Amino acid sequence: MPNGKPAGVPCVQLDERLRCRLFGTLERPAFCDSLRPSADMCGNDRAEALVLLGRMEIATAPWAVVSTSAMKDSPPRVLPVLDEP
């Protein structure tokens, strides 16, 4: 994905088991290689990791502003970005 991966879109390099096809190769993007597992990103198990990563994607999406409560224990709430009149 030469222009980056948009929020909410699975990486095209994930296989059917959701594993990176480029892991350990020179073709793997520098950004992906720079990611290091942490409790904030991975949680305690796969289910928690998917929730945390989903929240990160929502929080960094260019098309939305996320209320602060979305980053706590409640489900994410996406607020539309409104243009100034």
TORROMAR-947126 format. One record per residue (C-alpha): x, y, z; residue in one letter; residue number from 1. Coordinates in pm, 1 decimal, always signed. Layout:
<fivos>
@c1 X c2 Y c3 Z resn a resi NUM $
...
</fivos>
This chain:
<fivos>
@c1 +0.0 c2 +0.0 c3 +0.0 resn m resi 1 $
@c1 +230.9 c2 +272.4 c3 -128.9 resn p resi 2 $
@c1 +21.5 c2 +560.7 c3 +7.6 resn n resi 3 $
@c1 -31.9 c2 +402.1 c3 +347.9 resn g resi 4 $
@c1 -322.8 c2 +202.9 c3 +485.2 resn k resi 5 $
@c1 -645.0 c2 +394.5 c3 +542.8 resn p resi 6 $
@c1 -818.0 c2 +345.1 c3 +876.7 resn a resi 7 $
@c1 -1065.0 c2 +57.7 c3 +870.1 resn g resi 8 $
@c1 -906.1 c2 -110.1 c3 +568.3 resn v resi 9 $
@c1 -718.2 c2 -437.0 c3 +626.2 resn p resi 10 $
@c1 -361.7 c2 -441.6 c3 +499.4 resn c resi 11 $
@c1 -337.4 c2 -610.4 c3 +159.4 resn v resi 12 $
@c1 -38.8 c2 -809.3 c3 +285.4 resn q resi 13 $
@c1 -235.9 c2 -1005.9 c3 +545.8 resn l resi 14 $
@c1 -290.1 c2 -1370.8 c3 +462.1 resn d resi 15 $
@c1 -598.6 c2 -1578.9 c3 +542.1 resn e resi 16 $
@c1 -468.0 c2 -1628.9 c3 +899.3 resn r resi 17 $
@c1 -421.5 c2 -1249.1 c3 +934.0 resn l resi 18 $
@c1 -43.3 c2 -1285.1 c3 +937.0 resn r resi 19 $
@c1 +184.1 c2 -1046.2 c3 +751.6 resn c resi 20 $
@c1 +318.1 c2 -1192.6 c3 +427.3 resn r resi 21 $
@c1 +610.6 c2 -945.5 c3 +437.7 resn l resi 22 $
@c1 +723.5 c2 -1010.2 c3 +796.3 resn f resi 23 $
@c1 +1097.5 c2 -1070.4 c3 +804.2 resn g resi 24 $
@c1 +1154.0 c2 -957.3 c3 +444.6 resn t resi 25 $
@c1 +1319.5 c2 -648.6 c3 +301.3 resn l resi 26 $
@c1 +989.2 c2 -554.4 c3 +136.0 resn e resi 27 $
@c1 +822.9 c2 -491.9 c3 +471.5 resn r resi 28 $
@c1 +750.0 c2 -117.2 c3 +509.2 resn p resi 29 $
@c1 +968.9 c2 +73.2 c3 +756.8 resn a resi 30 $
@c1 +658.8 c2 +184.8 c3 +947.7 resn f resi 31 $
@c1 +549.1 c2 -173.2 c3 +1008.4 resn c resi 32 $
@c1 +902.2 c2 -272.9 c3 +1104.3 resn d resi 33 $
@c1 +913.4 c2 +11.7 c3 +1357.2 resn s resi 34 $
@c1 +607.1 c2 -111.8 c3 +1547.1 resn l resi 35 $
@c1 +696.3 c2 -276.5 c3 +1875.8 resn r resi 36 $
@c1 +449.0 c2 -481.2 c3 +2079.4 resn p resi 37 $
@c1 +323.6 c2 -300.8 c3 +2387.7 resn s resi 38 $
@c1 +38.9 c2 -344.6 c3 +2632.8 resn a resi 39 $
@c1 -126.1 c2 -31.5 c3 +2489.4 resn d resi 40 $
@c1 -137.8 c2 -189.2 c3 +2144.2 resn m resi 41 $
@c1 -164.7 c2 -562.7 c3 +2216.8 resn c resi 42 $
@c1 -354.9 c2 -593.4 c3 +2542.4 resn g resi 43 $
@c1 -363.4 c2 -933.9 c3 +2708.6 resn n resi 44 $
@c1 -498.6 c2 -1142.4 c3 +2421.0 resn d resi 45 $
@c1 -603.8 c2 -1130.7 c3 +2055.4 resn r resi 46 $
@c1 -957.6 c2 -1008.0 c3 +2128.9 resn a resi 47 $
@c1 -829.2 c2 -717.3 c3 +2337.8 resn e resi 48 $
@c1 -562.9 c2 -636.9 c3 +2076.1 resn a resi 49 $
@c1 -827.3 c2 -609.1 c3 +1804.1 resn l resi 50 $
@c1 -1034.0 c2 -371.4 c3 +2018.6 resn v resi 51 $
@c1 -728.7 c2 -155.8 c3 +2098.8 resn l resi 52 $
@c1 -610.1 c2 -147.1 c3 +1738.0 resn l resi 53 $
@c1 -962.0 c2 -63.2 c3 +1620.6 resn g resi 54 $
@c1 -973.0 c2 +229.6 c3 +1861.2 resn r resi 55 $
@c1 -633.4 c2 +349.0 c3 +1738.4 resn m resi 56 $
@c1 -755.4 c2 +336.6 c3 +1378.8 resn e resi 57 $
@c1 -1065.8 c2 +536.0 c3 +1465.9 resn i resi 58 $
@c1 -864.7 c2 +787.6 c3 +1666.8 resn a resi 59 $
@c1 -620.8 c2 +846.0 c3 +1381.4 resn t resi 60 $
@c1 -870.8 c2 +845.3 c3 +1095.6 resn a resi 61 $
@c1 -849.8 c2 +1170.0 c3 +898.5 resn p resi 62 $
@c1 -1227.5 c2 +1182.9 c3 +854.1 resn w resi 63 $
@c1 -1338.5 c2 +1182.2 c3 +1216.5 resn a resi 64 $
@c1 -1286.2 c2 +1323.3 c3 +1560.3 resn v resi 65 $
@c1 -1327.6 c2 +1074.2 c3 +1841.1 resn v resi 66 $
@c1 -1474.2 c2 +1177.1 c3 +2172.9 resn s resi 67 $
@c1 -1242.7 c2 +1118.6 c3 +2468.3 resn t resi 68 $
@c1 -1480.4 c2 +860.9 c3 +2613.3 resn s resi 69 $
@c1 -1410.5 c2 +641.7 c3 +2309.3 resn a resi 70 $
@c1 -1062.0 c2 +573.7 c3 +2439.2 resn m resi 71 $
@c1 -1187.2 c2 +439.5 c3 +2772.2 resn k resi 72 $
@c1 -1397.5 c2 +130.4 c3 +2841.6 resn d resi 73 $
@c1 -1701.1 c2 +240.7 c3 +2642.6 resn s resi 74 $
@c1 -1747.8 c2 +160.5 c3 +2273.5 resn p resi 75 $
@c1 -1589.7 c2 +416.7 c3 +2040.2 resn p resi 76 $
@c1 -1809.6 c2 +709.4 c3 +1939.6 resn r resi 77 $
@c1 -1719.5 c2 +877.5 c3 +1613.3 resn v resi 78 $
@c1 -1819.0 c2 +1239.3 c3 +1567.8 resn l resi 79 $
@c1 -1828.9 c2 +1390.8 c3 +1219.8 resn p resi 80 $
@c1 -1574.3 c2 +1656.1 c3 +1133.9 resn v resi 81 $
@c1 -1767.9 c2 +1971.2 c3 +1060.6 resn l resi 82 $
@c1 -1641.2 c2 +2248.5 c3 +836.8 resn d resi 83 $
@c1 -1648.7 c2 +2596.2 c3 +983.8 resn e resi 84 $
@c1 -1927.4 c2 +2810.2 c3 +828.7 resn p resi 85 $
</fivos>
